[in-house]
Amino acid sequence: MGVQRAGADREGAKFAADPNEWFRRLKDDGVHALRLSHGPTKHELGGKNVTERMLAGSVGGGGRWLIEAVKATTSDLWEARWEVGDKNRADQKIWRVVYAGSPSIGRRRRTSRSTSTH
């Protein structure tokens, strides 16, 4: 598993080597909460729409899952990406997952709610 920030190249800049380091780095960046969200993805096969349930067991199927790292006024989005790693591994475990963060495109301005009484 790798955790990286999105950058100019496909690989991005490495953000953390493992989940524990990722949590420490998020805390150091001012993240105070994490939110998990899911959205459907549109797939076509042979010119016809294919439902999510039909692709849930396939690579890239099952929708799009995002982790929102919430800061005081902004949020960063993190998304898993499955890639083929070493095709020649003896144990045939060739898939690896990389979590990519998108602070520049995934950032959104959060609005504060205010209440007033008259």
Contacts in CASP RR format, 6 or more apart in sequence:
PFRMAT RR
TARGET T0000
AUTHOR 0000-0000-0000
METHOD contacts of the structure
MODEL  1
MGVQRAGADREGAKFAADPNEWFRRLKDDGVHALRLSHGPTKHELGGKNV
TERMLAGSVGGGGRWLIEAVKATTSDLWEARWEVGDKNRADQKIWRVVYA
GSPSIGRRRRTSRSTSTH
1 18 0 8 1.000
1 19 0 8 1.000
1 96 0 8 1.000
1 97 0 8 1.000
1 98 0 8 1.000
1 99 0 8 1.000
2 14 0 8 1.000
2 16 0 8 1.000
2 17 0 8 1.000
2 18 0 8 1.000
2 96 0 8 1.000
2 97 0 8 1.000
2 98 0 8 1.000
2 99 0 8 1.000
3 14 0 8 1.000
3 15 0 8 1.000
3 16 0 8 1.000
3 17 0 8 1.000
3 18 0 8 1.000
3 19 0 8 1.000
3 21 0 8 1.000
3 22 0 8 1.000
3 78 0 8 1.000
3 98 0 8 1.000
3 99 0 8 1.000
4 11 0 8 1.000
4 12 0 8 1.000
4 13 0 8 1.000
4 14 0 8 1.000
4 15 0 8 1.000
4 98 0 8 1.000
4 99 0 8 1.000
4 100 0 8 1.000
4 101 0 8 1.000
5 12 0 8 1.000
5 13 0 8 1.000
5 15 0 8 1.000
5 100 0 8 1.000
5 101 0 8 1.000
5 102 0 8 1.000
5 103 0 8 1.000
6 12 0 8 1.000
6 100 0 8 1.000
6 101 0 8 1.000
6 102 0 8 1.000
6 103 0 8 1.000
6 104 0 8 1.000
6 105 0 8 1.000
7 13 0 8 1.000
12 100 0 8 1.000
15 22 0 8 1.000
15 25 0 8 1.000
15 101 0 8 1.000
16 22 0 8 1.000
16 24 0 8 1.000
16 25 0 8 1.000
22 99 0 8 1.000
26 34 0 8 1.000
26 69 0 8 1.000
29 69 0 8 1.000
29 71 0 8 1.000
29 76 0 8 1.000
30 71 0 8 1.000
30 72 0 8 1.000
31 69 0 8 1.000
31 70 0 8 1.000
31 71 0 8 1.000
31 76 0 8 1.000
32 70 0 8 1.000
32 71 0 8 1.000
32 72 0 8 1.000
33 70 0 8 1.000
34 67 0 8 1.000
34 68 0 8 1.000
34 69 0 8 1.000
34 70 0 8 1.000
35 67 0 8 1.000
35 68 0 8 1.000
35 70 0 8 1.000
36 65 0 8 1.000
36 66 0 8 1.000
36 67 0 8 1.000
36 68 0 8 1.000
37 65 0 8 1.000
37 66 0 8 1.000
37 68 0 8 1.000
38 63 0 8 1.000
38 64 0 8 1.000
38 65 0 8 1.000
38 66 0 8 1.000
39 63 0 8 1.000
39 64 0 8 1.000
39 65 0 8 1.000
40 52 0 8 1.000
40 63 0 8 1.000
40 64 0 8 1.000
41 52 0 8 1.000
41 60 0 8 1.000
41 61 0 8 1.000
41 62 0 8 1.000
41 63 0 8 1.000
41 64 0 8 1.000
42 49 0 8 1.000
43 49 0 8 1.000
43 50 0 8 1.000
43 52 0 8 1.000
43 55 0 8 1.000
43 61 0 8 1.000
44 50 0 8 1.000
52 61 0 8 1.000
52 62 0 8 1.000
52 63 0 8 1.000
55 61 0 8 1.000
55 62 0 8 1.000
56 62 0 8 1.000
59 82 0 8 1.000
59 95 0 8 1.000
60 82 0 8 1.000
64 79 0 8 1.000
65 79 0 8 1.000
65 80 0 8 1.000
66 77 0 8 1.000
66 78 0 8 1.000
66 79 0 8 1.000
67 77 0 8 1.000
67 78 0 8 1.000
67 79 0 8 1.000
67 99 0 8 1.000
68 75 0 8 1.000
68 76 0 8 1.000
68 77 0 8 1.000
68 78 0 8 1.000
69 75 0 8 1.000
69 76 0 8 1.000
69 77 0 8 1.000
69 78 0 8 1.000
70 110 0 8 1.000
73 109 0 8 1.000
73 110 0 8 1.000
74 107 0 8 1.000
74 108 0 8 1.000
74 109 0 8 1.000
74 110 0 8 1.000
75 106 0 8 1.000
75 107 0 8 1.000
75 108 0 8 1.000
75 110 0 8 1.000
76 101 0 8 1.000
76 102 0 8 1.000
76 103 0 8 1.000
76 106 0 8 1.000
76 107 0 8 1.000
77 101 0 8 1.000
77 102 0 8 1.000
77 105 0 8 1.000
77 106 0 8 1.000
77 107 0 8 1.000
78 99 0 8 1.000
78 100 0 8 1.000
78 101 0 8 1.000
78 102 0 8 1.000
79 99 0 8 1.000
79 100 0 8 1.000
79 101 0 8 1.000
79 102 0 8 1.000
80 97 0 8 1.000
80 98 0 8 1.000
80 99 0 8 1.000
80 100 0 8 1.000
81 97 0 8 1.000
81 98 0 8 1.000
81 99 0 8 1.000
81 100 0 8 1.000
82 95 0 8 1.000
82 96 0 8 1.000
82 97 0 8 1.000
83 95 0 8 1.000
83 96 0 8 1.000
83 97 0 8 1.000
83 98 0 8 1.000
84 94 0 8 1.000
84 95 0 8 1.000
84 96 0 8 1.000
85 94 0 8 1.000
85 95 0 8 1.000
85 96 0 8 1.000
86 94 0 8 1.000
87 94 0 8 1.000
END
